[in-house]
């Protein structure tokens, strides 16, 4: 099942908001990406930034599960949303 671009962006925005409120994971994201808080705020509604947040969350199943549980959504929705955002069709398995 694929999501519309609008639905994917909604999930992306929810992920950004959830990450910003997560006191343990937010600093990990900031350190891993080198983003500043200004960069983070500027990227809130940018689908490319939302995609990067989803990519980050998908690095650890526990993070996906925590986000999805907090949003009462199925775990597969994160991957479906990522596929609907820029670069989502470019899967690289290494």
MODELLER restraints for C-alpha pairs under 7 A, 6 or more apart:
rsr = mdl.restraints
at = mdl.atoms
rsr.add(forms.Gaussian(group=physical.xy_distance, feature=features.Distance(at['CA:2:A'], at['CA:80:A']), mean=5.86, stdev=0.5))
rsr.add(forms.Gaussian(group=physical.xy_distance, feature=features.Distance(at['CA:3:A'], at['CA:80:A']), mean=6.27, stdev=0.5))
rsr.add(forms.Gaussian(group=physical.xy_distance, feature=features.Distance(at['CA:3:A'], at['CA:81:A']), mean=6.27, stdev=0.5))
rsr.add(forms.Gaussian(group=physical.xy_distance, feature=features.Distance(at['CA:3:A'], at['CA:84:A']), mean=6.15, stdev=0.5))
rsr.add(forms.Gaussian(group=physical.xy_distance, feature=features.Distance(at['CA:4:A'], at['CA:84:A']), mean=6.66, stdev=0.5))
rsr.add(forms.Gaussian(group=physical.xy_distance, feature=features.Distance(at['CA:5:A'], at['CA:84:A']), mean=5.54, stdev=0.5))
rsr.add(forms.Gaussian(group=physical.xy_distance, feature=features.Distance(at['CA:5:A'], at['CA:85:A']), mean=6.62, stdev=0.5))
rsr.add(forms.Gaussian(group=physical.xy_distance, feature=features.Distance(at['CA:8:A'], at['CA:81:A']), mean=4.16, stdev=0.5))
rsr.add(forms.Gaussian(group=physical.xy_distance, feature=features.Distance(at['CA:8:A'], at['CA:82:A']), mean=6.86, stdev=0.5))
rsr.add(forms.Gaussian(group=physical.xy_distance, feature=features.Distance(at['CA:8:A'], at['CA:84:A']), mean=5.51, stdev=0.5))
rsr.add(forms.Gaussian(group=physical.xy_distance, feature=features.Distance(at['CA:8:A'], at['CA:85:A']), mean=6.37, stdev=0.5))
rsr.add(forms.Gaussian(group=physical.xy_distance, feature=features.Distance(at['CA:9:A'], at['CA:47:A']), mean=6.23, stdev=0.5))
rsr.add(forms.Gaussian(group=physical.xy_distance, feature=features.Distance(at['CA:11:A'], at['CA:81:A']), mean=6.33, stdev=0.5))
rsr.add(forms.Gaussian(group=physical.xy_distance, feature=features.Distance(at['CA:12:A'], at['CA:50:A']), mean=4.77, stdev=0.5))
rsr.add(forms.Gaussian(group=physical.xy_distance, feature=features.Distance(at['CA:12:A'], at['CA:51:A']), mean=6.60, stdev=0.5))
rsr.add(forms.Gaussian(group=physical.xy_distance, feature=features.Distance(at['CA:12:A'], at['CA:54:A']), mean=6.68, stdev=0.5))
rsr.add(forms.Gaussian(group=physical.xy_distance, feature=features.Distance(at['CA:13:A'], at['CA:44:A']), mean=6.65, stdev=0.5))
rsr.add(forms.Gaussian(group=physical.xy_distance, feature=features.Distance(at['CA:13:A'], at['CA:45:A']), mean=6.66, stdev=0.5))
rsr.add(forms.Gaussian(group=physical.xy_distance, feature=features.Distance(at['CA:13:A'], at['CA:50:A']), mean=6.30, stdev=0.5))
rsr.add(forms.Gaussian(group=physical.xy_distance, feature=features.Distance(at['CA:15:A'], at['CA:53:A']), mean=6.87, stdev=0.5))
rsr.add(forms.Gaussian(group=physical.xy_distance, feature=features.Distance(at['CA:15:A'], at['CA:54:A']), mean=6.86, stdev=0.5))
rsr.add(forms.Gaussian(group=physical.xy_distance, feature=features.Distance(at['CA:16:A'], at['CA:44:A']), mean=6.67, stdev=0.5))
rsr.add(forms.Gaussian(group=physical.xy_distance, feature=features.Distance(at['CA:16:A'], at['CA:50:A']), mean=6.46, stdev=0.5))
rsr.add(forms.Gaussian(group=physical.xy_distance, feature=features.Distance(at['CA:16:A'], at['CA:53:A']), mean=6.38, stdev=0.5))
rsr.add(forms.Gaussian(group=physical.xy_distance, feature=features.Distance(at['CA:18:A'], at['CA:67:A']), mean=6.88, stdev=0.5))
rsr.add(forms.Gaussian(group=physical.xy_distance, feature=features.Distance(at['CA:19:A'], at['CA:25:A']), mean=6.70, stdev=0.5))
rsr.add(forms.Gaussian(group=physical.xy_distance, feature=features.Distance(at['CA:19:A'], at['CA:26:A']), mean=5.59, stdev=0.5))
rsr.add(forms.Gaussian(group=physical.xy_distance, feature=features.Distance(at['CA:20:A'], at['CA:26:A']), mean=5.73, stdev=0.5))
rsr.add(forms.Gaussian(group=physical.xy_distance, feature=features.Distance(at['CA:30:A'], at['CA:36:A']), mean=6.84, stdev=0.5))
rsr.add(forms.Gaussian(group=physical.xy_distance, feature=features.Distance(at['CA:43:A'], at['CA:49:A']), mean=5.43, stdev=0.5))
rsr.add(forms.Gaussian(group=physical.xy_distance, feature=features.Distance(at['CA:47:A'], at['CA:85:A']), mean=6.20, stdev=0.5))
rsr.add(forms.Gaussian(group=physical.xy_distance, feature=features.Distance(at['CA:47:A'], at['CA:86:A']), mean=6.77, stdev=0.5))
rsr.add(forms.Gaussian(group=physical.xy_distance, feature=features.Distance(at['CA:48:A'], at['CA:86:A']), mean=5.89, stdev=0.5))
rsr.add(forms.Gaussian(group=physical.xy_distance, feature=features.Distance(at['CA:51:A'], at['CA:82:A']), mean=5.87, stdev=0.5))
rsr.add(forms.Gaussian(group=physical.xy_distance, feature=features.Distance(at['CA:51:A'], at['CA:85:A']), mean=6.03, stdev=0.5))
rsr.add(forms.Gaussian(group=physical.xy_distance, feature=features.Distance(at['CA:51:A'], at['CA:86:A']), mean=6.94, stdev=0.5))
rsr.add(forms.Gaussian(group=physical.xy_distance, feature=features.Distance(at['CA:54:A'], at['CA:78:A']), mean=6.88, stdev=0.5))
rsr.add(forms.Gaussian(group=physical.xy_distance, feature=features.Distance(at['CA:54:A'], at['CA:82:A']), mean=6.25, stdev=0.5))
rsr.add(forms.Gaussian(group=physical.xy_distance, feature=features.Distance(at['CA:57:A'], at['CA:63:A']), mean=5.54, stdev=0.5))
rsr.add(forms.Gaussian(group=physical.xy_distance, feature=features.Distance(at['CA:57:A'], at['CA:64:A']), mean=5.67, stdev=0.5))
rsr.add(forms.Gaussian(group=physical.xy_distance, feature=features.Distance(at['CA:58:A'], at['CA:64:A']), mean=5.99, stdev=0.5))
rsr.add(forms.Gaussian(group=physical.xy_distance, feature=features.Distance(at['CA:64:A'], at['CA:75:A']), mean=6.70, stdev=0.5))
rsr.add(forms.Gaussian(group=physical.xy_distance, feature=features.Distance(at['CA:65:A'], at['CA:75:A']), mean=6.26, stdev=0.5))
rsr.add(forms.Gaussian(group=physical.xy_distance, feature=features.Distance(at['CA:68:A'], at['CA:74:A']), mean=6.23, stdev=0.5))
rsr.add(forms.Gaussian(group=physical.xy_distance, feature=features.Distance(at['CA:68:A'], at['CA:75:A']), mean=5.82, stdev=0.5))
rsr.add(forms.Gaussian(group=physical.xy_distance, feature=features.Distance(at['CA:82:A'], at['CA:88:A']), mean=5.47, stdev=0.5))
rsr.add(forms.Gaussian(group=physical.xy_distance, feature=features.Distance(at['CA:83:A'], at['CA:89:A']), mean=5.78, stdev=0.5))
